[in-house]
Amino acid sequence: MIRNLKIPIRTCIGCQCKKPKKEMIRIIRTPEGNIEIDRTGKKSGRGAYLCSNVECLDIALRKNNLNRSLKQDIPLQTLDKLRKDFLKNIDINID
């Protein structure tokens, strides 16, 4: 008997496209209030998903979608660090 596995679908907060969870990058606000990239997809905290391209991150930042999704104002220093981590994560996923 063939079992249909349900693939979790998430929406990008940048371009609003829907993709499987494994293809997205998750950004979380930890219970301590830190903003970081969740490479495992299983860390606790409020999360938001982005496609694996910089344009989606730029759109999310420009429209304040990341602030809204994480329900927190994010300082510029944190955004700069997040952007660098995001670019590193894209390089890791491509290899």
N, C-alpha and C positions, 0 to 999 in steps of 0.2 A: 504494500500500500504506500503510495507516494504522499508525503506530508508537505503541505505548503507552509514554508517558513515565512513568517511575517518580518519584513525588513523595515526597521524604523526609518521614517522619513522626517527630515528637519528642513526648516525654511531659513535661508540666508538673510541676515538682517541688513545686508547691503543691497543686493539685487533682487531679493524676494523670491528667488528660484528655489524649488524644492528638490532635494537630493537625498540619497541614502546617508544615514548618520556617519558611516565610516569614511565618506568622501569629504566631510566637512571638518573644519577646525573649530574646536569649542574653546570659548573664552569664558572664564568663570570669575565670580566675585566670591572669594573664600569667606567662611564665617567670621574671620578676623577682619575682613574688609579689603584684603589685597586683591588686585586684578592680575590674573595670569592665564597662560595658555594651558589647557588641560590636554596633554598628549594622549592620555589613556581613555578619556571620555567617561571616567568613572569617579572623579574626585567630587567631594561634596561641595555644594555651593550653588549659587544661582548662575545659570549658564546662558550663553548666546552662541549661535552658530554662524560661521562665515564660510563662503566658498574659499578654495585655495588660491585666490588671486588678490593682488594688492588693490585692485580697483574696488572690490567689494568692501575692503577695510576702509578705504578712503571715503566711499559713499556713506558707510555706517558712521564714520566720525563726523563728516560734514553735516549730516542730517540729525546728529545726536541720537541715532538709533542705538548705539552701544550704551550710552548713558541711560536711556530709557529702558532698555532690556535688562540691564543689570541693576536698575533702580538706585543709581549712585552717580554723583558727579565725579568725573575722573580727572585728576590734575594733569597738566601738560607733561610733567616729568614722567608720570606713569604711562601716558599715551606714547611718548617717545620710546620708552623701554618696551612697551607692548608691540610697537611697530617693528623694532629690531628683532624681537623674539618671533614675531609673525613671519618675517622674511627668512629667518633661520629655519623655522619650521617648514616653510615652503620648500627650501633647498633640501631638507631631509626627506620630504615626501617625494620629491622628484627623483632622487637617487635610488 
